[in-house]
Amino acid sequence: MLYPNLSVNDAGHLTVAGHDTTELAARYGTPLMILDEAVIRSRCRTYKGALERFCPAGSLPAFASKALCFKRIYEIMAEEGMGIDVVSSGDLYTAKAAGFPLERAFFHGTNKTDRDIRFAMDSGLGYFVCDNAAELDAIEAEAARRGVRQKILLRLTPGIDPHTHAKINTGKVDSKFGAAIETGQAEALVCAALGKAHIDLRGYHCHIGSQIFEHGPFCDAARIMLAFTADMARRHGYLAELLNLGGGMAVPYVEGDPAIDYVANIAAIGALVEEVCTGHGIKAPAILMEPGRSIVADAGLTLYTVGSTKTIPGFRNYVSIDGGMTDNPRYTLYQSAYTVLAAGRMKDTPAGEYTVAGCCCESGDLIQENVPLPALSRGDLLCVLTTGAYNFSMASNYNRVPRPAVVMLGKNGPYEAVRRESWEDLVRNDC
Ligand SMILES: *Cc1c(COP(=O)(O)O)cnc(C)c1O
């Protein structure tokens, strides 16, 4: 089994954290997202512990909300002492509604509106991660109006290509995010920030991409960011106290993907930070990281009910499910690999290879192709593993499909963290 919380019981049913998936599906309906709370908490502790142990004082992981966002997640992040990164006022509103201490929140995004900036400051946001000069002016103006100094980090692009998928590769010079070091625009943004009376510049941020398996690209990014830090100290007398290295550590999705040693990666990054700062003769900044996927992806799985199977002679077999791109658009977007299991027939031998097709009126609505599965019939259960990140948070109501329920497996048993959307929910805002 891909993950240690998965097993097969005597009935041949897939279990997760000791719970029979067929019973969960019967109790809560499908499509259903299941999250193992213990995995989420344990990954938070791994990051937090390693950053405290191997990186300078004040280092902290901030959960990247875009991977998975609803109130219960923020309660867990608050309990685990994590920071959070938010990308919209909607994320921030959700965190606030969950009672998350927003001084540990970092507000990202390439276009924060004046309304976003006002709402964030009203809510007691810790840090804006400022993307560009126009936004810097807007934050300064709002802070001046309030007579406060607002903490910010500057989003910079170190010019790194971590060889991941182009759509999740964000640290190159040609990027919609941030200001490039290479072009001098990063330095100009630092000077602009230092010249503003109501801006409290605390450091720099970069994010090089996602689903990165080794620590090498993070070390390369840190090296460039620290050289820039030393440069700014020398030329402008400004020494950053925080360096945010973004998210991006990988998770195995299929058998054969390498296992990731998060602690070893963080230890290597911490050692490099120390060494490079000593070389530059500067005090090492505290290190922030923003893991999203590696906190929640492998805590999650999705259960679907099979409708029909279809064989097109000479072509392929299809199995259709009661969800699809509306709850998991990642195969449609990126051809992402997933492990698909026949959750109620784990002891049956494969009868062939199947294309798992979603229920939307869209030929690209597939979850996976070439999946070995036993002969399935209407009512059988399919399970897609590793759906905790970028599934529910990317879910849509395309074809007016309601979003699934999210059930957490907590230490006192399963509980609903997000109710299934109803048909009434779908028309709630229609005038
Ligand atoms: C997407 C993103 C993250 C999280 O990336 P993961 O690959 O999910 O860890 C963190 N920070 C920023 C700025 C991002 O855009």
The ligand as a MOL file (V3000), in Angstrom:
LIG
                    3D

  0  0  0     0  0            999 V3000
M  V30 BEGIN CTAB
M  V30 COUNTS 15 15 0 0 0
M  V30 BEGIN ATOM
M  V30 1 C 1.3340 27.0910 -4.2640 0
M  V30 2 C 2.1220 27.8480 -3.2840 0
M  V30 3 C 2.5390 27.2260 -2.1020 0
M  V30 4 C 2.2730 25.7790 -1.7840 0
M  V30 5 O 2.8990 24.9250 -2.6660 0
M  V30 6 P 2.8550 23.3430 -2.3840 0
M  V30 7 O 3.4840 22.7760 -3.5870 0
M  V30 8 O 1.4350 22.9780 -2.2500 0
M  V30 9 O 3.6250 23.0930 -1.1450 0
M  V30 10 C 3.2350 27.9930 -1.2000 0
M  V30 11 N 3.5080 29.2950 -1.4300 0
M  V30 12 C 3.1070 29.9220 -2.5470 0
M  V30 13 C 3.4050 31.3380 -2.7190 0
M  V30 14 C 2.4130 29.2280 -3.5110 0
M  V30 15 O 2.0380 29.8540 -4.6240 0
M  V30 END ATOM
M  V30 BEGIN BOND
M  V30 1 1 1 2
M  V30 2 1 2 3
M  V30 3 2 2 14
M  V30 4 1 3 4
M  V30 5 2 3 10
M  V30 6 1 4 5
M  V30 7 1 5 6
M  V30 8 2 6 7
M  V30 9 1 6 8
M  V30 10 1 6 9
M  V30 11 1 10 11
M  V30 12 2 11 12
M  V30 13 1 12 13
M  V30 14 1 12 14
M  V30 15 1 14 15
M  V30 END BOND
M  V30 END CTAB
M  END
